[in-house]
Amino acid sequence: QVHLVESGGGLVQAGGSLRLSCAASGRTFTWHTMGWFRQAPGKEREFVARVTPRGASTYYADSVKGRFTISRDNANTVYLQMNSLKAEDTAVYYCAADLNYQLETVDYWGQGTQVTVSS
């Protein structure tokens, strides 16, 4: 059975940093794009960042560009370094994986990790 497990969430003051991790198990994600989405209270889930197989390329939502960095150190582990955090970054962050290059569809989701930024 496939599992994506996020960790690293928590409470941080505005301007601070957090690093999220996602460890996948149950299969090898060599050919999958992996990424992060988030969902704030009362809002729809939105795309944050993605990284293609072997870390060849990355893509970010405009709202996080220049502040967040996605990386991948093997087929099954992906990270999200979040700097200069803002109150509006408060959300549950979900790890995702799919063979679709742009993560327009998602076959695998993690359970989510809460990030709370206090202003």
N, CA, C and O atoms as a printed pandas DataFrame, in Angstrom:
     atom_number atom_name residue_name chain_id  residue_number  x_coord  y_coord  z_coord
0              1         N          GLN        A               1    0.845   -1.192    0.000
1              2        CA          GLN        A               1    0.000    0.000    0.000
2              3         C          GLN        A               1    0.882    1.244    0.000
3              4         O          GLN        A               1    1.897    1.310    0.693
4              5         N          VAL        A               2    0.469    2.222   -0.791
5              6        CA          VAL        A               2    1.260    3.443   -0.918
6              7         C          VAL        A               2    0.905    4.426    0.179
7              8         O          VAL        A               2   -0.268    4.644    0.481
8              9         N          HIS        A               3    1.937    5.019    0.774
9             10        CA          HIS        A               3    1.744    6.051    1.788
10            11         C          HIS        A               3    2.663    7.219    1.485
11            12         O          HIS        A               3    3.827    7.042    1.127
12            13         N          LEU        A               4    2.113    8.422    1.638
13            14        CA          LEU        A               4    2.907    9.646    1.623
14            15         C          LEU        A               4    2.740   10.275    2.995
15            16         O          LEU        A               4    1.622   10.586    3.406
16            17         N          VAL        A               5    3.838   10.463    3.699
17            18        CA          VAL        A               5    3.775   10.952    5.064
18            19         C          VAL        A               5    4.537   12.263    5.172
19            20         O          VAL        A               5    5.749   12.319    4.963
20            21         N          GLU        A               6    3.796   13.320    5.506
21            22        CA          GLU        A               6    4.411   14.636    5.678
22            23         C          GLU        A               6    4.849   14.840    7.121
23            24         O          GLU        A               6    4.293   14.243    8.043
24            25         N          SER        A               7    5.832   15.674    7.299
25            26        CA          SER        A               7    6.284   16.072    8.632
26            27         C          SER        A               7    6.909   17.457    8.531
27            28         O          SER        A               7    7.214   17.940    7.440
28            29         N          GLY        A               8    7.095   18.085    9.690
29            30        CA          GLY        A               8    7.769   19.371    9.722
30            31         C          GLY        A               8    6.878   20.578    9.922
31            32         O          GLY        A               8    7.368   21.699   10.059
32            33         N          GLY        A               9    5.578   20.359    9.941
33            34        CA          GLY        A               9    4.685   21.478   10.165
34            35         C          GLY        A               9    4.762   21.967   11.607
35            36         O          GLY        A               9    5.385   21.335   12.460
36            37         N          GLY        A              10    4.115   23.107   11.864
37            38        CA          GLY        A              10    4.116   23.638   13.217
38            39         C          GLY        A              10    3.698   25.092   13.238
39            40         O          GLY        A              10    3.150   25.627   12.274
40            41         N          LEU        A              11    3.976   25.709   14.367
41            42        CA          LEU        A              11    3.637   27.118   14.595
42            43         C          LEU        A              11    4.915   27.952   14.494
43            44         O          LEU        A              11    5.929   27.627   15.110
44            45         N          VAL        A              12    4.853   29.019   13.718
45            46        CA          VAL        A              12    6.015   29.885   13.534
46            47         C          VAL        A              12    5.541   31.327   13.424
47            48         O          VAL        A              12    4.421   31.591   12.988
48            49         N          GLN        A              13    6.392   32.246   13.818
49            50        CA          GLN        A              13    6.050   33.659   13.697
50            51         C          GLN        A              13    6.260   34.122   12.259
51            52         O          GLN        A              13    7.063   33.556   11.518
52            53         N          ALA        A              14    5.535   35.141   11.890
53            54        CA          ALA        A              14    5.703   35.730   10.559
54            55         C          ALA        A              14    7.169   36.122   10.362
55            56         O          ALA        A              14    7.814   36.664   11.259
56            57         N          GLY        A              15    7.669   35.833    9.173
57            58        CA          GLY        A              15    9.065   36.082    8.866
58            59         C          GLY        A              15    9.967   34.898    9.127
59            60         O          GLY        A              15   11.128   34.891    8.716
60            61         N          GLY        A              16    9.440   33.897    9.810
61            62        CA          GLY        A              16   10.227   32.714   10.129
62            63         C          GLY        A              16   10.243   31.694    9.017
63            64         O          GLY        A              16    9.750   31.933    7.915
64            65         N          SER        A              17   10.828   30.535    9.335
65            66        CA          SER        A              17   11.012   29.478    8.343
66            67         C          SER        A              17   10.567   28.133    8.897
67            68         O          SER        A              17   10.599   27.893   10.104
68            69         N          LEU        A              18   10.156   27.269    7.991
69            70        CA          LEU        A              18    9.864   25.875    8.287
70            71         C          LEU        A              18   10.311   25.036    7.103
71            72         O          LEU        A              18   10.347   25.510    5.967
72            73         N          ARG        A              19   10.650   23.785    7.383
73            74        CA          ARG        A              19   10.983   22.846    6.316
74            75         C          ARG        A              19   10.070   21.633    6.430
75            76         O          ARG        A              19   10.097   20.909    7.426
76            77         N          LEU        A              20    9.272   21.427    5.409
77            78        CA          LEU        A              20    8.403   20.268    5.350
78            79         C          LEU        A              20    9.103   19.130    4.619
79            80         O          LEU        A              20    9.871   19.350    3.683
80            81         N          SER        A              21    8.825   17.916    5.063
81            82        CA          SER        A              21    9.343   16.721    4.405
82            83         C          SER        A              21    8.190   15.804    4.042
83            84         O          SER        A              21    7.152   15.790    4.704
84            85         N          CYS        A              22    8.387   15.046    2.993
85            86        CA          CYS        A              22    7.401   14.049    2.579
86            87         C          CYS        A              22    8.149   12.782    2.202
87            88         O          CYS        A              22    8.987   12.780    1.301
88            89         N          ALA        A              23    7.832   11.714    2.903
89            90        CA          ALA        A              23    8.451   10.425    2.623
90            91         C          ALA        A              23    7.393    9.487    2.065
91            92         O          ALA        A              23    6.360    9.251    2.692
92            93         N          ALA        A              24    7.661    8.962    0.892
93            94        CA          ALA        A              24    6.725    8.051    0.242
94            95         C          ALA        A              24    7.200    6.618    0.396
95            96         O          ALA        A              24    8.402    6.352    0.411
96            97         N          SER        A              25    6.263    5.703    0.509
97            98        CA          SER        A              25    6.588    4.291    0.623
98            99         C          SER        A              25    5.538    3.470   -0.092
99           100         O          SER        A              25    4.463    3.971   -0.421
100          101         N          GLY        A              26    5.850    2.214   -0.333
101          102        CA          GLY        A              26    4.898    1.323   -0.976
102          103         C          GLY        A              26    5.129    1.130   -2.454
103          104         O          GLY        A              26    4.643    0.164   -3.043
104          105         N          ARG        A              27    5.873    2.049   -3.063
105          106        CA          ARG        A              27    6.265    1.913   -4.461
106          107         C          ARG        A              27    7.373    2.929   -4.720
107          108         O          ARG        A              27    7.647    3.790   -3.883
108          109         N          THR        A              28    7.987    2.824   -5.851
109          110        CA          THR        A              28    9.037    3.771   -6.217
110          111         C          THR        A              28    8.448    4.834   -7.123
111          112         O          THR        A              28    7.730    4.530   -8.075
112          113         N          PHE        A              29    8.761    6.089   -6.815
113          114        CA          PHE        A              29    8.194    7.210   -7.556
114          115         C          PHE        A              29    9.190    7.805   -8.544
115          116         O          PHE        A              29    9.197    9.013   -8.782
116          117         N          THR        A              30   10.021    6.957   -9.108
117          118        CA          THR        A              30   11.075    7.412  -10.016
118          119         C          THR        A              30   10.541    8.301  -11.132
119          120         O          THR        A              30   11.174    9.295  -11.488
120          121         N          TRP        A              31    9.402    7.958  -11.679
121          122        CA          TRP        A              31    8.864    8.669  -12.850
122          123         C          TRP        A              31    7.727    9.618  -12.506
123          124         O          TRP        A              31    7.075   10.160  -13.398
124          125         N          HIS        A              32    7.489    9.821  -11.214
125          126        CA          HIS        A              32    6.395   10.692  -10.786
126          127         C          HIS        A              32    6.887   12.101  -10.498
127          128         O          HIS        A              32    7.967   12.303   -9.943
128          129         N          THR        A              33    6.079   13.058  -10.882
129          130        CA          THR        A              33    6.259   14.406  -10.364
130          131         C          THR        A              33    5.720   14.425   -8.944
131          132         O          THR        A              33    4.671   13.846   -8.662
132          133         N          MET        A              34    6.437   15.091   -8.054
133          134        CA          MET        A              34    5.961   15.229   -6.675
134          135         C          MET        A              34    5.820   16.707   -6.360
135          136         O          MET        A              34    6.498   17.552   -6.945
136          137         N          GLY        A              35    4.929   17.004   -5.427
137          138        CA          GLY        A              35    4.713   18.406   -5.147
138          139         C          GLY        A              35    3.970   18.637   -3.860
139          140         O          GLY        A              35    3.728   17.720   -3.076
140          141         N          TRP        A              36    3.612   19.895   -3.663
141          142        CA          TRP        A              36    2.900   20.316   -2.460
142          143         C          TRP        A              36    1.684   21.157   -2.842
143          144         O          TRP        A              36    1.735   21.989   -3.748
144          145         N          PHE        A              37    0.601   20.913   -2.125
145          146        CA          PHE        A              37   -0.603   21.714   -2.194
146          147         C          PHE        A              37   -0.907   22.186   -0.778
147          148         O          PHE        A              37   -0.335   21.679    0.188
148          149         N          ARG        A              38   -1.797   23.144   -0.659
149          150        CA          ARG        A              38   -2.216   23.587    0.666
150          151         C          ARG        A              38   -3.684   23.964    0.646
151          152         O          ARG        A              38   -4.246   24.313   -0.392
152          153         N          GLN        A              39   -4.292   23.885    1.824
153          154        CA          GLN        A              39   -5.696   24.260    1.974
154          155         C          GLN        A              39   -5.867   25.041    3.257
155          156         O          GLN        A              39   -5.643   24.530    4.354
156          157         N          ALA        A              40   -6.265   26.283    3.101
157          158        CA          ALA        A              40   -6.536   27.145    4.241
158          159         C          ALA        A              40   -7.995   26.980    4.650
159          160         O          ALA        A              40   -8.812   26.546    3.838
160          161         N          PRO        A              41   -8.339   27.316    5.887
161          162        CA          PRO        A              41   -9.731   27.179    6.341
162          163         C          PRO        A              41  -10.691   27.944    5.444
163          164         O          PRO        A              41  -10.484   29.123    5.156
164          165         N          GLY        A              42  -11.735   27.266    5.010
165          166        CA          GLY        A              42  -12.748   27.905    4.190
166          167         C          GLY        A              42  -12.367   28.115    2.747
167          168         O          GLY        A              42  -13.120   28.729    1.991
168          169         N          LYS        A              43  -11.206   27.613    2.348
169          170        CA          LYS        A              43  -10.750   27.800    0.971
170          171         C          LYS        A              43  -10.517   26.449    0.302
171          172         O          LYS        A              43  -10.410   25.414    0.961
172          173         N          GLU        A              44  -10.442   26.491   -1.023
173          174        CA          GLU        A              44  -10.161   25.273   -1.773
174          175         C          GLU        A              44   -8.663   24.951   -1.712
175          176         O          GLU        A              44   -7.827   25.824   -1.477
176          177         N          ARG        A              45   -8.363   23.693   -1.926
177          178        CA          ARG        A              45   -6.969   23.269   -1.978
178          179         C          ARG        A              45   -6.302   23.922   -3.186
179          180         O          ARG        A              45   -6.882   23.971   -4.271
180          181         N          GLU        A              46   -5.079   24.424   -2.993
181          182        CA          GLU        A              46   -4.382   25.092   -4.078
182          183         C          GLU        A              46   -2.967   24.556   -4.232
183          184         O          GLU        A              46   -2.341   24.089   -3.281
184          185         N          PHE        A              47   -2.496   24.640   -5.451
185          186        CA          PHE        A              47   -1.147   24.200   -5.787
186          187         C          PHE        A              47   -0.120   25.146   -5.165
187          188         O          PHE        A              47   -0.325   26.358   -5.117
188          189         N          VAL        A              48    0.993   24.571   -4.686
189          190        CA          VAL        A              48    2.073   25.376   -4.126
190          191         C          VAL        A              48    3.351   25.240   -4.964
191          192         O          VAL        A              48    3.913   26.238   -5.416
192          193         N          ALA        A              49    3.803   23.998   -5.165
193          194        CA          ALA        A              49    5.070   23.789   -5.876
194          195         C          ALA        A              49    5.148   22.347   -6.364
195          196         O          ALA        A              49    4.499   21.455   -5.816
196          197         N          ARG        A              50    5.959   22.132   -7.410
197          198        CA          ARG        A              50    6.165   20.776   -7.895
198          199         C          ARG        A              50    7.602   20.605   -8.370
199          200         O          ARG        A              50    8.276   21.570   -8.731
200          201         N          VAL        A              51    8.057   19.348   -8.362
201          202        CA          VAL        A              51    9.388   19.016   -8.857
202          203         C          VAL        A              51    9.267   17.754   -9.691
203          204         O          VAL        A              51    8.630   16.785   -9.279
204          205         N          THR        A              52    9.878   17.771  -10.857
205          206        CA          THR        A              52    9.772   16.644  -11.777
206          207         C          THR        A              52   10.712   15.511  -11.359
207          208         O          THR        A              52   11.552   15.697  -10.479
208          209         N          PRO        A              53   10.574   14.343  -11.983
209          210        CA          PRO        A              53   11.466   13.227  -11.662
210          211         C          PRO        A              53   12.936   13.627  -11.704
211          212         O          PRO        A              53   13.374   14.359  -12.591
212          213         N          ARG        A              54   13.673   13.136  -10.739
213          214        CA          ARG        A              54   15.116   13.404  -10.585
214          215         C          ARG        A              54   15.405   14.880  -10.361
215          216         O          ARG        A              54   16.544   15.319  -10.516
216          217         N          GLY        A              55   14.396   15.640  -10.003
217          218        CA          GLY        A              55   14.600   17.059   -9.700
218          219         C          GLY        A              55   14.980   17.904  -10.896
219          220         O          GLY        A              55   15.618   18.946  -10.745
220          221         N          ALA        A              56   14.599   17.471  -12.070
221          222        CA          ALA        A              56   15.029   18.155  -13.285
222          223         C          ALA        A              56   14.517   19.582  -13.373
223          224         O          ALA        A              56   15.231   20.474  -13.831
224          225         N          SER        A              57   13.281   19.803  -12.936
225          226        CA          SER        A              57   12.753   21.158  -12.992
226          227         C          SER        A              57   11.742   21.358  -11.879
227          228         O          SER        A              57   11.168   20.405  -11.352
228          229         N          THR        A              58   11.540   22.622  -11.534
229          230        CA          THR        A              58   10.609   22.988  -10.484
230          231         C          THR        A              58    9.678   24.085  -10.979
231          232         O          THR        A              58    9.965   24.786  -11.949
232          233         N          TYR        A              59    8.558   24.207  -10.284
233          234        CA          TYR        A              59    7.572   25.234  -10.646
234          235         C          TYR        A              59    6.840   25.631   -9.384
235          236         O          TYR        A              59    6.547   24.792   -8.532
236          237         N          TYR        A              60    6.540   26.949   -9.266
237          238        CA          TYR        A              60    5.935   27.476   -8.053
238          239         C          TYR        A              60    4.703   28.315   -8.358
239          240         O          TYR        A              60    4.587   28.925   -9.421
240          241         N          ALA        A              61    3.801   28.327   -7.411
241          242        CA          ALA        A              61    2.707   29.284   -7.467
242          243         C          ALA        A              61    3.284   30.683   -7.273
243          244         O          ALA        A              61    4.279   30.855   -6.568
244          245         N          ASP        A              62    2.672   31.663   -7.887
245          246        CA          ASP        A              62    3.167   33.037   -7.777
246          247         C          ASP        A              62    3.231   33.503   -6.327
247          248         O          ASP        A              62    4.109   34.281   -5.957
248          249         N          SER        A              63    2.299   33.023   -5.513
249          250        CA          SER        A              63    2.200   33.483   -4.127
250          251         C          SER        A              63    3.386   33.058   -3.266
251          252         O          SER        A              63    3.618   33.639   -2.206
252          253         N          VAL        A              64    4.139   32.050   -3.712
253          254        CA          VAL        A              64    5.259   31.561   -2.899
254          255         C          VAL        A              64    6.598   31.710   -3.611
255          256         O          VAL        A              64    7.646   31.448   -3.021
256          257         N          LYS        A              65    6.573   32.121   -4.853
257          258        CA          LYS        A              65    7.810   32.234   -5.630
258          259         C          LYS        A              65    8.788   33.176   -4.941
259          260         O          LYS        A              65    8.421   34.272   -4.519
260          261         N          GLY        A              66   10.038   32.733   -4.834
261          262        CA          GLY        A              66   11.067   33.537   -4.178
262          263         C          GLY        A              66   11.151   33.327   -2.684
263          264         O          GLY        A              66   12.110   33.766   -2.050
264          265         N          ARG        A              67   10.157   32.657   -2.106
265          266        CA          ARG        A              67   10.166   32.396   -0.665
266          267         C          ARG        A              67   10.263   30.911   -0.345
267          268         O          ARG        A              67   10.894   30.528    0.641
268          269         N          PHE        A              68    9.648   30.080   -1.165
269          270        CA          PHE        A              68    9.630   28.627   -0.954
270          271         C          PHE        A              68   10.559   27.959   -1.964
271          272         O          PHE        A              68   10.721   28.428   -3.091
272          273         N          THR        A              69   11.163   26.852   -1.531
273          274        CA          THR        A              69   12.011   26.060   -2.417
274          275         C          THR        A              69   11.666   24.587   -2.266
275          276         O          THR        A              69   11.687   24.041   -1.163
276          277         N          ILE        A              70   11.349   23.956   -3.383
277          278        CA          ILE        A              70   11.066   22.530   -3.370
278          279         C          ILE        A              70   12.307   21.781   -3.843
279          280         O          ILE        A              70   13.005   22.227   -4.753
280          281         N          SER        A              71   12.568   20.651   -3.221
281          282        CA          SER        A              71   13.714   19.840   -3.621
282          283         C          SER        A              71   13.400   18.368   -3.426
283          284         O          SER        A              71   12.431   17.989   -2.767
284          285         N          ARG        A              72   14.263   17.551   -4.029
285          286        CA          ARG        A              72   14.006   16.120   -4.013
286          287         C          ARG        A              72   15.359   15.429   -3.958
287          288         O          ARG        A              72   16.201   15.648   -4.829
288          289         N          ASP        A              73   15.580   14.593   -2.943
289          290        CA          ASP        A              73   16.907   13.994   -2.866
290          291         C          ASP        A              73   16.926   12.542   -3.323
291          292         O          ASP        A              73   17.995   11.943   -3.440
292          293         N          ASN        A              74   15.765   11.979   -3.579
293          294        CA          ASN        A              74   15.689   10.666   -4.215
294          295         C          ASN        A              74   14.284   10.505   -4.779
295          296         O          ASN        A              74   13.487   11.443   -4.743
296          297         N          ALA        A              75   13.982    9.344   -5.290
297          298        CA          ALA        A              75   12.691    9.174   -5.959
298          299         C          ALA        A              75   11.520    9.336   -5.008
299          300         O          ALA        A              75   10.423    9.698   -5.433
300          301         N          ASN        A              76   11.736    9.072   -3.724
301          302        CA          ASN        A              76   10.599    8.981   -2.801
302          303         C          ASN        A              76   10.589   10.012   -1.684
303          304         O          ASN        A              76    9.777    9.894   -0.765
304          305         N          THR        A              77   11.449   11.009   -1.724
305          306        CA          THR        A              77   11.486   12.018   -0.677
306          307         C          THR        A              77   11.523   13.410   -1.290
307          308         O          THR        A              77   12.336   13.705   -2.167
308          309         N          VAL        A              78   10.619   14.259   -0.804
309          310        CA          VAL        A              78   10.557   15.623   -1.310
310          311         C          VAL        A              78   10.451   16.573   -0.118
311          312         O          VAL        A              78    9.882   16.238    0.921
312          313         N          TYR        A              79   11.017   17.765   -0.300
313          314        CA          TYR        A              79   11.045   18.757    0.762
314          315         C          TYR        A              79   10.445   20.074    0.267
315          316         O          TYR        A              79   10.388   20.347   -0.932
316          317         N          LEU        A              80   10.003   20.871    1.227
317          318        CA          LEU        A              80    9.563   22.227    0.927
318          319         C          LEU        A              80   10.160   23.149    1.988
319          320         O          LEU        A              80    9.723   23.157    3.139
320          321         N          GLN        A              81   11.158   23.919    1.587
321          322        CA          GLN        A              81   11.747   24.913    2.471
322          323         C          GLN        A              81   10.932   26.190    2.339
323          324         O          GLN        A              81   10.806   26.752    1.251
324          325         N          MET        A              82   10.386   26.639    3.453
325          326        CA          MET        A              82    9.522   27.812    3.449
326          327         C          MET        A              82   10.172   28.915    4.266
327          328         O          MET        A              82   10.352   28.779    5.476
328          329         N          ASN        A              83   10.521   30.006    3.603
329          330        CA          ASN        A              83   11.147   31.151    4.265
330          331         C          ASN        A              83   10.228   32.369    4.186
331          332         O          ASN        A              83    9.276   32.402    3.407
332          333         N          SER        A              84   10.535   33.358    5.006
333          334        CA          SER        A              84    9.752   34.605    5.009
334          335         C          SER        A              84    8.263   34.315    5.071
335          336         O          SER        A              84    7.482   34.860    4.291
336          337         N          LEU        A              85    7.880   33.466    5.987
337          338        CA          LEU        A              85    6.489   33.037    6.073
338          339         C          LEU        A              85    5.576   34.183    6.453
339          340         O          LEU        A              85    5.944   35.068    7.224
340          341         N          LYS        A              86    4.372   34.147    5.893
341          342        CA          LYS        A              86    3.355   35.162    6.131
342          343         C          LYS        A              86    2.138   34.505    6.761
343          344         O          LYS        A              86    1.971   33.288    6.684
344          345         N          ALA        A              87    1.302   35.301    7.373
345          346        CA          ALA        A              87    0.078   34.772    7.979
346          347         C          ALA        A              87   -0.774   34.052    6.943
347          348         O          ALA        A              87   -1.419   33.050    7.251
348          349         N          GLU        A              88   -0.779   34.557    5.726
349          350        CA          GLU        A              88   -1.595   33.938    4.672
350          351         C          GLU        A              88   -1.047   32.602    4.186
351          352         O          GLU        A              88   -1.685   31.936    3.370
352          353         N          ASP        A              89    0.124   32.199    4.673
353          354        CA          ASP        A              89    0.638   30.862    4.364
354          355         C          ASP        A              89    0.056   29.802    5.297
355          356         O          ASP        A              89    0.288   28.608    5.105
356          357         N          THR        A              90   -0.695   30.234    6.300
357          358        CA          THR        A              90   -1.320   29.297    7.227
358          359         C          THR        A              90   -2.282   28.372    6.477
359          360         O          THR        A              90   -3.202   28.831    5.800
360          361         N          ALA        A              91   -2.055   27.071    6.608
361          362        CA          ALA        A              91   -2.860   26.091    5.895
362          363         C          ALA        A              91   -2.407   24.691    6.292
363          364         O          ALA        A              91   -1.385   24.512    6.955
364          365         N          VAL        A              92   -3.194   23.706    5.869
365          366        CA          VAL        A              92   -2.729   22.329    5.906
366          367         C          VAL        A              92   -1.991   22.073    4.592
367          368         O          VAL        A              92   -2.531   22.323    3.514
368          369         N          TYR        A              93   -0.783   21.587    4.683
369          370        CA          TYR        A              93    0.045   21.332    3.507
370          371         C          TYR        A              93    0.048   19.836    3.195
371          372         O          TYR        A              93    0.283   18.998    4.066
372          373         N          TYR        A              94   -0.220   19.528    1.922
373          374        CA          TYR        A              94   -0.336   18.146    1.480
374          375         C          TYR        A              94    0.745   17.824    0.454
375          376         O          TYR        A              94    1.002   18.605   -0.462
376          377         N          CYS        A              95    1.365   16.678    0.621
377          378        CA          CYS        A              95    2.277   16.147   -0.361
378          379         C          CYS        A              95    1.471   15.398   -1.428
379          380         O          CYS        A              95    0.445   14.787   -1.130
380          381         N          ALA        A              96    1.945   15.456   -2.663
381          382        CA          ALA        A              96    1.214   14.828   -3.763
382          383         C          ALA        A              96    2.185   14.221   -4.759
383          384         O          ALA        A              96    3.323   14.670   -4.887
384          385         N          ALA        A              97    1.725   13.195   -5.463
385          386        CA          ALA        A              97    2.548   12.560   -6.486
386          387         C          ALA        A              97    1.662   12.046   -7.609
387          388         O          ALA        A              97    0.558   11.551   -7.381
388          389         N          ASP        A              98    2.172   12.175   -8.824
389          390        CA          ASP        A              98    1.418   11.696   -9.986
390          391         C          ASP        A              98    2.354   11.595  -11.175
391          392         O          ASP        A              98    3.382   12.271  -11.226
392          393         N          LEU        A              99    2.000   10.759  -12.120
393          394        CA          LEU        A              99    2.761   10.676  -13.353
394          395         C          LEU        A              99    2.526   11.888  -14.246
395          396         O          LEU        A              99    3.323   12.166  -15.142
396          397         N          ASN        A             100    1.434   12.609  -14.006
397          398        CA          ASN        A             100    1.152   13.824  -14.768
398          399         C          ASN        A             100    2.210   14.870  -14.462
399          400         O          ASN        A             100    2.418   15.233  -13.304
400          401         N          TYR        A             101    2.869   15.346  -15.489
401          402        CA          TYR        A             101    4.014   16.257  -15.333
402          403         C          TYR        A             101    3.669   17.507  -14.539
403          404         O          TYR        A             101    4.482   17.991  -13.752
404          405         N          GLN        A             102    2.462   18.034  -14.745
405          406        CA          GLN        A             102    2.100   19.307  -14.128
406          407         C          GLN        A             102    1.232   19.138  -12.885
407          408         O          GLN        A             102    0.721   20.118  -12.342
408          409         N          LEU        A             103    1.065   17.887  -12.435
409          410        CA          LEU        A             103    0.211   17.609  -11.270
410          411         C          LEU        A             103   -1.199   18.156  -11.473
411          412         O          LEU        A             103   -1.832   18.626  -10.528
412          413         N          GLU        A             104   -1.675   18.091  -12.687
413          414        CA          GLU        A             104   -3.061   18.496  -12.952
414          415         C          GLU        A             104   -4.019   17.446  -12.432
415          416         O          GLU        A             104   -5.188   17.732  -12.176
416          417         N          THR        A             105   -3.524   16.237  -12.277
417          418        CA          THR        A             105   -4.241   15.183  -11.578
418          419         C          THR        A             105   -3.299   14.661  -10.510
419          420         O          THR        A             105   -2.080   14.782  -10.635
420          421         N          VAL        A             106   -3.856   14.084   -9.470
421          422        CA          VAL        A             106   -3.025   13.562   -8.385
422          423         C          VAL        A             106   -3.537   12.181   -7.992
423          424         O          VAL        A             106   -4.681   12.020   -7.567
424          425         N          ASP        A             107   -2.668   11.199   -8.145
425          426        CA          ASP        A             107   -3.029    9.835   -7.764
426          427         C          ASP        A             107   -2.795    9.573   -6.281
427          428         O          ASP        A             107   -3.523    8.802   -5.656
428          429         N          TYR        A             108   -1.774   10.220   -5.725
429          430        CA          TYR        A             108   -1.393    9.934   -4.348
430          431         C          TYR        A             108   -1.315   11.218   -3.525
431          432         O          TYR        A             108   -0.696   12.204   -3.924
432          433         N          TRP        A             109   -1.961   11.169   -2.372
433          434        CA          TRP        A             109   -1.970   12.298   -1.436
434          435         C          TRP        A             109   -1.446   11.851   -0.082
435          436         O          TRP        A             109   -1.643   10.708    0.331
436          437         N          GLY        A             110   -0.775   12.772    0.602
437          438        CA          GLY        A             110   -0.474   12.550    1.998
438          439         C          GLY        A             110   -1.642   12.973    2.862
439          440         O          GLY        A             110   -2.665   13.439    2.359
440          441         N          GLN        A             111   -1.485   12.807    4.172
441          442        CA          GLN        A             111   -2.577   13.118    5.096
442          443         C          GLN        A             111   -2.585   14.582    5.508
443          444         O          GLN        A             111   -3.562   15.073    6.073
444          445         N          GLY        A             112   -1.482   15.278    5.219
445          446        CA          GLY        A             112   -1.405   16.707    5.509
446          447         C          GLY        A             112   -0.671   17.018    6.801
447          448         O          GLY        A             112   -0.662   16.224    7.741
448          449         N          THR        A             113   -0.060   18.186    6.823
449          450        CA          THR        A             113    0.592   18.689    8.028
450          451         C          THR        A             113    0.240   20.165    8.189
451          452         O          THR        A             113    0.281   20.930    7.226
452          453         N          GLN        A             114   -0.103   20.551    9.399
453          454        CA          GLN        A             114   -0.575   21.914    9.668
454          455         C          GLN        A             114    0.598   22.883    9.787
455          456         O          GLN        A             114    1.571   22.627   10.496
456          457         N          VAL        A             115    0.482   23.982    9.088
457          458        CA          VAL        A             115    1.419   25.095    9.219
458          459         C          VAL        A             115    0.634   26.309    9.668
459          460         O          VAL        A             115   -0.319   26.720    9.006
460          461         N          THR        A             116    1.028   26.881   10.784
461          462        CA          THR        A             116    0.354   28.055   11.305
462          463         C          THR        A             116    1.375   29.165   11.482
463          464         O          THR        A             116    2.379   28.997   12.174
464          465         N          VAL        A             117    1.108   30.297   10.852
465          466        CA          VAL        A             117    2.009   31.449   10.925
466          467         C          VAL        A             117    1.304   32.545   11.700
467          468         O          VAL        A             117    0.247   33.026   11.290
468          469         N          SER        A             118    1.884   32.934   12.807
469          470        CA          SER        A             118    1.282   33.972   13.632
470          471         C          SER        A             118    1.839   35.338   13.233
471          472         O          SER        A             118    3.032   35.491   12.971
472          473         N          SER        A             119    0.951   36.314   13.197
473          474        CA          SER        A             119    1.365   37.653   12.759
474          475         C          SER        A             119    1.681   38.535   13.955
475          476         O          SER        A             119    2.046   39.698   13.785
